[in-house]
Each structure stands twice: as structure tokens, then as C-alpha cells.
Amino acid sequence: MLNPDGRGMTLLLGALVAIAPLSMDIYLPSMPSMTRALGASTDEVQLTISVYMFGWGVAQLFAGPISDRFGRRPAFLWALVVYALASAACALAQDVGTLIAARFVQALSMATVAVVPRAVVRDLHAGERAAHMLSTMMLVLGVAPVIAPILGAELHVRFGWRANFAFVTLYGVLLWLAVRFGLPETLRAPDPTALAPRIMLGNWRRVLGSRRYVGFVLTIAGAWSGLFAFLAGSAFVFVDAMGASERAFSLYLGLVSLGVFAGTAFARRALPRLRLERLIAAGTGVMLAAGATMAALAWLGVREPLAVAAPMFVFMAAYMGTVPHSTAGALTPYPDIAGSAASLMSFAQFVIAASVALVVGFAFDGTARPMASAIAAAGALSFAAFRLLVRRPNPARPAR
């Protein structure tokens, strides 16, 4: 078993978190080809993203309480079995309806993988130590959505679009083995009442009663919405609207991924001097500026790929200074119900982000304007939520 405080534990948790965006994004370069191969419309193929995110978000309401009730390890193991089976069904799908249904089941299983690693971190650490561990995990989580399409483009060119889903099936099996033989149980005392409706509602009511918790959740939701708007629209913007090839598209995503590394490096250096809230304030301000710049260039009719990739690089750098630290700020006050608090947080961020991605898909007009406008709005949400709900003094009661 891995040392709970060792680097191996952090890497395993990062790999578990990454499986969800990996399976969501690896086939992005294949979407135009899948539309033709399955005899489907653009809207139908884009539903494989939106349905995935909605299912993932709703199921996360229950993933945390399940792990509070039965333990972190059993929750991971069962979820990964379902994930591998659903991924195999995606690889074998012969029509878009079957693919959408298999993606939905895949999303339900991923709810646990998205929520429980954060609860594991809260089992082990609090405050800045938790933020540091989450930052390392978020580095993996931030890189996965932009590295996955690069890998997917190569698999698509060499073997066809089905190879993407075969790859994530194998990845799920390997992670099941890693959890089975490497992950210790971190929950000290499972809660036998965690799945009781009255207890679940009480836990959710407790965290929603904190203005700061709600503010942190909306700050994260805005950041995720910007990322998911980019992921939902970028393939069609770069390939269809701007004429880039699948490989060129993957290279632009690689440029965006460098923003994740830059943001992580800056956040680690700045955290001891700025502390959590000042770092988040800076991150939300930069996200707003980057999104507004991209939207302005799109509405001015600039059809250059770098007009999208460069602002998104900056957005992702600021994202990495915002999301892990906001997550630590949201969960630190709730060590006894970390699973429930993480579930509700993940539910909110993914439902909001899925809604934004769905709008981007339906609003695509052959330009970058819908996607860029959504990213700008997402940055504005994070900026406003943090300043109005987290930093604003509460006259009624002390801030938590």
C-alpha cells in the first residue's frame, strides 16, 4: 500500500481524477469524423459531451455520501468496473444513440472518481497542506483535458476513432489494479447514516448555509465553465471554422496546456506570500481579462487560431491559481462531511459547466464568437462570485 503522505499517493489520486476529463476529451479531434461515420448530426455528436457532463454532475450528489458510508476504496473499485464496461460499449457502438447511452453510464461511474479523491485529501490534510496536494492533483486534472485530444488525434489518425474508447477502457482497468493493490482506506470511521435522505439533506443544508462555501463553489463553477466551453467548441472552431487539421488542432491544445504548467508553477511560488484568498482574487481577475480578450477578438472577426489559443493559455494559467485553492477553501471547514461537501460542490460545477457547453454546441455559427463569449461570461462569474460572496464581510455572522 502507498504511503498516505507520499508522492505516490498524490500521483495516484491525480491519475484517478484525470480519468474523467481524459474520457471526455480524448475523442474531441474525432468528432467531425464521427459525425460522418455514424451518420449523425453535429448536435447529436456534441450531445455525447453534454450528456456526459450532466450525468457526471447529477451522480456526484450521491458519490460522496456513498464513499462516506462504505469507504473510499470500495467506492473507487466499483466505479472503475462500471467505467471499463461502459467505455468498451462506447468503442463498440454502431450508432449515435448507443454511443450517447454508453457515455451516460460512463459518466455515472465517473462521479465517484471525480469526487472521492478530494475527500481523500480532506481525510489526510487541511488548509494550505491540502491546497498544495490539491494543486498537484489539479495539475494533472488541468493537463488531461488538453493533452487528451493530442493523444486522441494520434490514435484517430493511426487507428480510427474507436481506438480512443479502447484506450480509456484499458486505462480504467489499469487504475482498478492500482487502487486494488496500492490505495489504503483513508476514511477513519464510515458513517452508517450517510445515505439516509434526512442526513444527506441536512449535510447539504449545512454547507449551503455558508456564504463562503457557496462563493467558492460558484468561483470554481465559473472556471470549469470556461474550460468546458473551450472543450465543447474548440474542435469545430479550429477545424471547421479556421481550417486547421486534426494534428494542428492538437498542437494548439498543447499550447493551451502549457498554461496549466505556468499557472501551477506561479501558484506554488506565490502561495506562501499571497495566501489563498489573494491568489484566488488574482486568478479570477486574470480569467476575466483573458475571456474578455478572446471574445473581443472573435467579435472583431479575427479568424487566426492564436486569437483563441493565446487567451486560453492565459485563462488556464489563472485557472490553476483559482480552482485548487478555492476547493481547499470550500472543504476545509467540513472534515466530518467532506464527501457530502465535495459531492455538492462537484454537482454544482459540472451542471453549470455542462449547461454552458450545451449552449456553445447549439449556438455554433461557424465562428469562434459563441465559444469565446461563453468563456468571457464564465470568467465574469468567477470574478463576481469570489468578490461578492467570499471576500465580502457578512454582518450577520462570522465568516467560516
Secondary structure by P-SEA (a helix, b strand, c coil): ccccccaaaaaaaaaaaaaaaaaacccccaaaaaaaaacccaaaaaaaaaaaaaaaaaacccaaaaaaaccaaaaaaaaaaaaaaaaaaaaacccaaaaaaaaaaaaaaacccccaaaaaaaaccccaaaaaaaaaaaaaaaaaaaaaaaaaaaaaaccccaaaaaaaaaaaaaaaaaaaccccccccccccccccaaaaaaaaaaaaacaaaaaaaaaaaaaaaaaaaaaacaaaaacccccccaaaaaaaaaaaaaaaaaaaaaaaaaccccccaaaaaaaaaaaaaaaaaaaaaaaaccccccccaaaaaaaaaaaaacaaaaaaaaccccccaaaaaaaaaaaaaaaaaaaaaaaaaaaccccaaaaaaaaaaaaaaaaaaaaacccccccccccc
